[in-house]
């Protein structure tokens, strides 16, 4: 207690002396100077305390004691990095509890805590190199290595924290949203800006790492000396990259397509699975992947079946004979739709859409909540109506009408007989009547 009081009195006296000598000195500036002084005193005291233990034979210009000190620093840094994983995992678990719909990828916690552990280890080693006064060239190599590793894992950590923020915001914003289109919109608006931020952080990290080397610094100075030519070259080289970034932002906010949308492009039907900075991956119906550049969606026409809503309508075409009872077919359609949960209870239409010389065209329109359910519903309606027609014999199946112009086909009045030709279920041709 007395020591603390004496220290406080000493600081106050020194502050008054500083103010008398220089009235512009403020208390904050004085405290900052005192803090630096205390740090220097601590470093000096630490070096004096461990100096007797830093001797011994030398290896690569560094004494045995200093090598042992580095080893102890590495062990301490590794232990601190390992212990830092516990609070990081605790924070991630609390985030998951606050957003139950949040789903981490496999080994996500490990991928996030590993950069933190490396940062702590490298920071400890970097401080040990300075405290132990490791001489060059070993000291310079260790400092440069620690700086490069620190910058690398700092960039990796920021990139993964952006991914954590994106997943958390997505789970939070979509928690009470029931509209699939709104969910796809939120997911797209978060995914593309997050990827752009990750790209910028990655480029910045690579630049900072490269600037640690003198050759790269000299190259940068020479480029600055010829800034005009270099600017043109870099501009031409980065034109496509910048264009893709701008198109990505346009896709994120104008939303011609969103992650999860059902699209038809290049004659292929599929779903938007992934949207990157340079390309979009479309998952096709047969599980193939169609990869197209992001500029495709701003330069070429395509179909988006779920842009406004995922509800879709699809036709089922049937060809029958003129004797078909349309009302009975309509009643059968209502029975089929009432018995399935694929139908969304919105659209059910059966119409005669065409008449030709030998058949009647019936078109059925049904609706479903999405394209996948619509496909299954159309197949179901087609199969059930076909079974209904088959169960009533061949009277309702389409037949082709021809005229018999042979001698046996002439009526008494000199006109040709009318002939009906059809097909039985076994594939044989019916005889003329």
Order of alpha helices (4+ residues) and beta strands (2+ residues): alpha-alpha-beta-beta-alpha-alpha-alpha-alpha-alpha-alpha-beta-beta-beta-beta-alpha-beta-beta-alpha-beta-beta-alpha-beta-beta
